[in-house]
Amino acid sequence: MAKRFAITIARTLGSDGGEIARRVAQQLNIRFIDKELLSIASSESGISEALFNVMDEKLNRRIFRQSTAAYRGEVYAPGHEDFLSNKNLFEYQSKVLRDIYNQGEPFIVVGRAGSFILDEFPNVVRVNVVASEQYCVENIMDRNCISESEARKLIAKTNKYRYDFFKYFTGKEWGNPLNYDMCLNSSSLGIENCVQLIVDSVQAKGLI
């Protein structure tokens, strides 16, 4: 019988972390979760998926200047004054991810503060993927058909948002190597080697 396990992938923009996650999912034949999590959270909560998307990518940065949102591990029910709060949206997203884990189907999740949300669960491999600045810039230029200066601005803005988001909702430092089991530099290792190292780690833990 297959063991219950999960892999979480944190990544800087342009590092190919998402592509690495997809290839790991294909090689291990496990579920791949990215923005699907927002759709499930919307369905379960009855809250518009658009609100989850705003929280995921476009929160007003002024909110991050406030004190950290204390993570409770439980959601507010409809009718509560904070039901539609950003904090409750994050709690719903977290609940869905924990529920998926508890259902027993192995999966890999990209972003969504997965390393934090699943921190207390057994059989979780937490990975952070980074790459050199030039590697990321060239990737984003090609992917978005934008200039080098535009790519650099987008990378800086996106990575800053991810850092602030993670810090605000979890109280921890996004990118801190102590939050992960493995930190990989895709620009020096290459995508395929990163994939194999993750698969090897899962095997080393006796999860497959």
N, C-alpha and C positions, 0 to 999 in steps of 0.2 A: 504494500500500500504506500502510495506517495506521501511524503512528509509535508506538513503544512509549513510554508516558508514565504518570505517576501524579500524583495530587493528594492531599496530606495535609491534613486539617482538624483543628486543635486548637481547643478551644472551652471557654469558661466555661459553667457550668451556667445554663440559662435564656436563653442568647444566641441560640438557634435555629440553632446551628452544624450540628447533625444534619439539620435540615430544609433548610438551605441546601445541604448536601452531596447530599442526595437529589435536589433540583431540578437541581443541576449534572449529576449522573449521568444524569438523565432527558433534559436538554437536549443533552448530548453523546453520549447513548446508550452509556455506559460502565458497567462493573461498579461496584456500590456495596458496600463492605465495612465492616461494623461488628463485631458480636459473632460473625458468621460465622467470623471469623478464629480464634476460640477453639475452635469446633467442628472446624475443619480441623486445628488443632494437636493437638487431642485424638485425632482419627482417625489422624494420622500417627505420633504418639508412642506411642499405646496408653495414655496417661494419662487418667484421668477428666476429663471436661469440667468437672465440679464444682470440681476443683482449680484449673483455669484461671480459672473465674469468681471463686473466692475471691481469687486473686492480682489479678484485674482490679478488684475492688471492695471487698474486705473483709480485706485483710492487717492483721495486728496492727500498730498504728502504732509500737510499740516497735522494730520491725525497721528503721524509717527513721532511728532514732537511731544505728544502727551505721554503719560506714564504707560508702561507696558500693560497690555490687556491680559489679565490673569487667566490662564488656561484652566478650565474647570473639569473638562472631560465629560460634560453633560450639556444638553441643549435646553433652551427656553421653549416652552410650548406656545402655540397660537393663543393670542390674548394677552401674553406678557408684554409689558411696555418695551422690552428689549428684543422682541421676537425678530425684528428686521434689522437689528444692529449688526455692524460688521463683525463684532465679537461672536454673535450667535451664528452668523453665516460660517465663520471659521469653525465653530464647534460642530455644526452640522456636517461640514466637509470632513472633519476629523472623525466623527461618529461613523460616517459611511465607510471610511477607510478601515477603521477598526472592525466594523461589521464584516467587511469583505474578508479581512484576515481570519476572523473567527469562523467564517463559513468553510474554511479549510482549503480553498483553491489557491495554489501558488500563483504569485503575480509579481510584476515589476511596476513600480510607480515612479513617474518623473515629476520632480518638484513637489508642490503641495505640502511642504514641510514634513514629508513622509518620515525622514530620519528622526524627527522629534515625536510625531504622533505615535509611531510604532516603537518608540525607544524601550518601553518596558516589556515588549513582547519577545518571546524566544524565537530563534531561527530567522532573524532578520539580518540581512547583509546591507550595510549602509555605505554607499559609494558617493564620492564627490569627484566630478570631472572638471578639469580646468585645461587651459591651453595658453600658449603664448599670445601676446597682444596682436602680433601681426597675423598669426593663424586665424584668430577670431575675426579680425578686421576683414581679411580676404574672404572668409566664409560669408560674412554678412553682406559684403559688397556684391558677391555673386548671387546670393540667395534673394536679396531685396532689390538688386539692380540700382544701387545707390553709390554715391561717391565715397572716397575714403574718409573725408571729414564727417560726412553724415553717418557713416558706419561707426566711427569712433564715438560720436555723440550718442548714438542709439545704444551701443554697448555699455557705455558709462552710465547712462540713464537707467537701463534695464537692470544692470547688476546692482546699482544703488537701490533701486526699488526692491529687488529681491532681498538684499541685506536688511533694509529697513522693515520690510514685511515680516521676515523671519524673526528679527529682534523684537518687534512690537508684539507679535502673537505668541512667541515662545519664550522670550526673555534670554535667548541664547544667540551666539554669534554665528551667522551664516558663513560658511567657509572655514570655520575653525576645525582643523584636522582632528581634534579630540572628539568631535561629534560624529565621526565616521570610522568605519572599519578599514576603508581603503580610499586613498586619494590618487587619482590617475591624471597624468598629463598627456592628453590625446595628441598634442602637436609633436611630442617626442616619441611616444609609443606607437601611434597610429591607431586607427579605429579597430582593426581586427585584433590587434594585441590587447587592447583594452577589453574587448568582448571576451577574449579567451581568459584573461586574468580574472574577470568577474565569474565566469563559468567555473574556473579552477577553484576559486574561493568557495563557491557554493558546494562543489564536490569535496573540498577539504573539510568543510563543516559537516559532511555526511548527510547533506540535505537531498541529494539525488544519487 
